[in-house]
Each structure stands twice: as C-alpha cells, then as structure tokens.
C-alpha cells in the first residue's frame, strides 16, 4: 500500500488556497485538464470527477495547472506525496510513465485543496460554493458572518455604501441596514413602501475594510431558504421558488397531465381494489413445460390518517412447485409438508395502519404457521397462528414518516407540481437519511435527469391533447436497454403505452410492460421472460373509487396482540 505524505506540498497548497484567483483570471493547463484525463468537455469532467463541488472548472483547472507545473519542476513532490523512497520507485509504480504520475499527483493535490477549503467555514449558494477572494466567513457568537458585498453580488444584487448606510438592490426591491444596527428593511422600489422590517440578532460590523453580516438574516431577506450543515461547517442557501420553477419548466406536459386527474380532496375515504392474475411457466425440455397459476385480490381503504388492507391469495400451486422437488422429502416430514400445503391454500393478510400514531397491525395466520414448523414451542408464533395481531410502531422510523406523508398526499391530492415534488422529496431525504444539505442540489439534479429521460417535455410529440413519447434504446445503470412508446392525454388524464427492457447476459431477461387507463382505473400486463428458464406473466387491474366506509386503525377490542420485539 502506498503511503501518502502531504507535508511536502503543504506550502504550495497553502498559497493556492490563500490566493484563489477569480474564475475570470484562471488559466487552464495545456492541453486542457479535461482532455488530459480523457473527457470531451469541461462539463463532462466536472460531472464525473468533481468530488467536493467547491471549485468551478476554471478554478479547479487553475489549481491543477499550478500543481502540475510545480511537480514537473520538482518531482520530489510526487515521490514524497505517494510515499516512495525515490524517483525510480515512483516510476515503477506508474509502469515507467512519469508524466501520467505527475498528472495524477497534480489532480490529487487539487482535490486536497478542495477538501481543505470545504472543511473551512463556507457558503453554498444554489448548489455552488461562493468564493471569497480576500475576506472569509467567520463565526461570531454562534452566528455565521459573511462579507456582505461578496454574498450580495453572488446573488446578483447591486451594492451601495453611503456614510454607514448599506443597500443592496435586486428584482425591484432594496434591502437596507446600517453598521452597528440591528434592523433590516426591505423596500419596494416602485412604490417606496416598506415591505418588511426584520430584527437582526447579530450586529453587522466592519473588519479590515469589509462589512460582515449574519448570513441567515440577509439571505432570507433576499427570499432564500437557509440551511446549516454542521458536518462540513457550511451555510446552504437556495432560491427554492426559482428551483421549483426551473424544474417545472422542463415538465409542462407532465404537470398538465397531473392537473387533469380528478380531485379526491372531498372524498372521506378511497377504496382501491387490485386483482392480480399470475402465471409462471417453467421450461422443461424433457418432461414438458409446467404452468403455475396464482390469483391475488387486494382491497384497500385509506382516508389520509388510516389504512385498512385485506389481501387474499391461494398459493397451493407454490407449495406444489417446491414440494414436487425430490429433495423436499429430505427437508420436510410428511406432516410438515401437509401443513405447508394447507397453510398456503388459504392465505389471508390483514393490515391496519394509523398514520398519525405510527401503529401498524398485521394478521396472517398462514405465514405464522409456516414459520412455526421448526419452532413448535414459540408462544408468539403459536398465538399468531391462531389469529393474533402483530403490532409494530414505526413512529420514529424513516419509513414511517415517509409513508404517513405520502398517504396524505395520495388521499388529499395535494400534489402541486413535478418541481415541488422533487424538491420536497430531496429536502425530506436530507432530513430523514441525514444526507447533508450540501448534497441537496446534486440529489435534485439526479432526480430531474432520471425523470427527464422518460417524461421531460423534449420526449413528447403533441397531437391535440395527446402527447406521445418514444424511448430509444439506451443503457441504464445496470446495463439494460429500454425501448417503447407511451402516451399522456392532458384533457382526460388517461395514459397508455408499452415498454420493453432487455438485459443480455448468460441468463438474458426480457421484460415487457403494457399499460392503459387512468390513475383511478387502469390495467397493466407484465411479462418477464428469462432465457431457457421460464416466463412470468402478470395481469393487474386497479380500480379506485370513493367509499362511505371508514378504515379501521386498530384491531377490535378483545383481539390478542403480540408485540414486535
């Protein structure tokens, strides 16, 4: 393992960090850095190679160029950085290609520069880090104070200083305050009326010719959302309304289609019935192919606060599939096999959920009987086998929070737009999964790009209210190709289409999905064909209507309950 020693390059790195040139003055390497690492553009390089997101390409390439010049002039920097004893050992480590080694060293040192800067107190604005040329953010009494001109100009505001009175104009509004004052005033430029006056809990001050202001109050004064990411000491600022609007501009067709869906806002309860007919054909070139059929019916009642679901299925054919295997006799006794057949012949799952309290109750004697085959002395399994409810509380879990929120959205039809949904989803993910606010824009961009490939405006061709999209072959993250076409009708909210996914490997799989109808009444057919193995076909019908019956959110009084431990 090569040991890394950064001390040899510390002085150069410090100089680069202290005097980061503005992007307009930055110089790229020759040939450009992105070409040196096999990319066709600066944008492609940043997408694939920018680890920390602190520098833009111009700043990144300028640091790289300076590091590369230094390493070429003094190869000892590379020797010591990678922990080799001498230049000969370094050359062996890179198969004799020292120039490639120098490029790798310069890139590694540049990444170190980014990391060091990221670990300092910093500000991220709309997904990009704000560069402070000669004055940097600092903490005073627990508040992040930033050079006002730098942050205001990064926001696109026009800054003016006049005898201690400081103003910033943007979008027809003027934000004003004074040094030593504790009040922020926002005025409408067209009317001269004060829109808002806010008390500031940290007094603006002057230091080394720079005016410092508390970043939260002034960013919020400009209408920005402000978050603090303690793990990397970064104030994350973003224009939420502009972000949502920008996303929605890419999905106007999808938003029209969503608005065409019938509202369920006044419905007390929604009843959804799903029927599934499944057939699995197992290929057998000797004894003949065998079909295994399963029918499933599910009924769900939901009202935004509670869910009651009942699922019934006859799985005797599943028992036959496993018990027909000659090796089954070596695993199960005749009595156990008979119990398995009996349990799977009448499977009924009941679910009750209280979204507000996070209480979930499950009852499925068939599954409990199967689990109890090898645990005949387990009292809980015995009770569950006889119809007891299993109780789980998920109030403090990530899944529980997301389930509750999505349940209310589905019931109340509070889905406002694609942009709002994506941004809200990314914000929830930061909170629930502790992803870090500095990754919010990356997560949003990833979600937008994925959805844009399927449902972005550029995918559709209009014919009246019908919008048709064709999906060409494209490799996804797992090496599959997807083709097909689909239609959205923005007048009545209907949809239809066919998609085919194919994965070519030693067990090539082709999956075809056909769908039609509306959100409240649709039919789907899924066929999954695995080469030389079998075909699984699913026919699914979903119907949703209003119901006068309220869902139960807890078992009837007197029913036995087993706690999940």
Secondary structure, DSSP 8 states (H G I E B T S, - for coil): ------GGGHHHHHHHHHT---GGG----SS-HHHHTT-SSHHHHHHHH-SS--S-HHHHHHHHHHHHHHHHH-THHHHHHHT-SSHHHHHHHTTT-HHHHHHHHHHHHHHHHHHHHHTSSEEEETTEE---SS---EEETTEEEEEHHHHHHHTT-EEEEETTEEEEEETTEEEEEETT--EEEEEETTT--EEEEEE-SS--EEETTEEEEEHHHHHHHTT-EEEEEGGGTEEEEE-HHHHHHHHHTT-HHHHHHHHTS---TT-SEEEEEEEEEEEEEE--TTT--EEEEEEEEEEEEE-SSEEEEEEEE--HHHHHHHHTSTTHHHHS-HHHHHHHHHHHTSEEEEEEEETTTTEEEEE-HHHHHHHTTS-TT-HHHHHHHTT-EEEEE-TTSHHHHHHHHHHHHHHHT----HHHHHHHHHHHHHHHH---GGGHHHHHHHHHHHHHHHHSGGGEEEETTEEEEEE---B-TTS-EEEEEEEEETTT--EEEEEEEEE-STT-EEEEEEEEEETTEEEEEEEEEETTTEEEEEEEEEEEEEESS---SS--TT--EEE--
